[in-house]
Amino acid sequence: MITALWVVQILLAFVFFTVGAMKLFRENKAKEIMLWARDVSKSYLIFVGWIEILGAIGLILPQALGILPVLTLLSAIGIMMIMILAAMLHARRKEKGVGINIFFLILALFVVIGHMLIN
């Protein structure tokens, strides 16, 4: 179970770090790929990018370093909230992407449940 949790945490962290970094450092690429990004301000896109990067870091570092490992659980809950909001946004805009949001929501839920069972 612990190995599966680490695999899922690393996958989620990689995805969220990569996508967050794109929003921060490659704004034009983000707007090209993500339709919703075209309709928000640059500061909002930067905010979302930072939140995703911090969530990715929170999925790995606290548990890996053994410093406040509860932050890993809280990061996974935050990722779940991001995915719920993203799915709602895509559904409201009638965009594709709800399925991938639900997939990552389920992965984050697995991390949450796994950590609750272990601790």
C-alpha positions, -999 to +999 in steps of 0.1 A: +000+000+000+028+024+009+045+018-025+012+024-044+008+056-024+042+068-033+037+060-070+004+079-071+019+109-051+049+111-075+026+109-106+003+136-092+032+158-081+049+155-116+017+164-134+008+193-111+043+207-110+046+205-148+012+221-155+018+247-128+052+256-142+037+260-177+011+285-163+039+304-146+067+304-172+050+296-205+018+316-204+014+316-242+017+278-243-008+274-215-033+297-233-027+277-265-035+244-248-060+254-221-090+272-235-101+286-202-067+302-197-075+326-226-104+341-206-086+348-173-061+375-163-024+368-162-024+373-124-051+346-120-032+322-142+000+328-122-020+323-089-033+289-102+002+279-113+017+287-079-011+268-061-005+237-083+033+238-078+028+242-040+003+213-040+029+192-059+056+200-035+033+193-006+025+158-019+062+148-017+084+168+007+066+166+040+063+128+040+097+123+024+114+145+050+092+133+079+085+169+088+047+175+094+037+146+072+000+156+077+008+183+051+009+156+025-027+146+034-037+183+033-020+188-001-039+158-015-072+173-002-062+206-018-056+188-051-090+172-048-106+206-044-087+220-074-099+190-095-136+195-084-134+232-093-117+224-126-143+198-135-171+223-127-154+250-148-150+226-178-185+213-175-200+248-173-179+259-204-189+226-222-152+219-227-134+186-229-113+178-198-139+168-172-128+132-175-091+139-168-101+161-139-122+132-124-092+108-130-069+130-110-096+136-084-097+098-079-060+096-077-059+123-050-087+106-032-067+074-032-038+093-015-062+108+011-078+075+020-044+057+019-029+082+044-059+080+066-057+042+067-019+042+074-020+068+101 
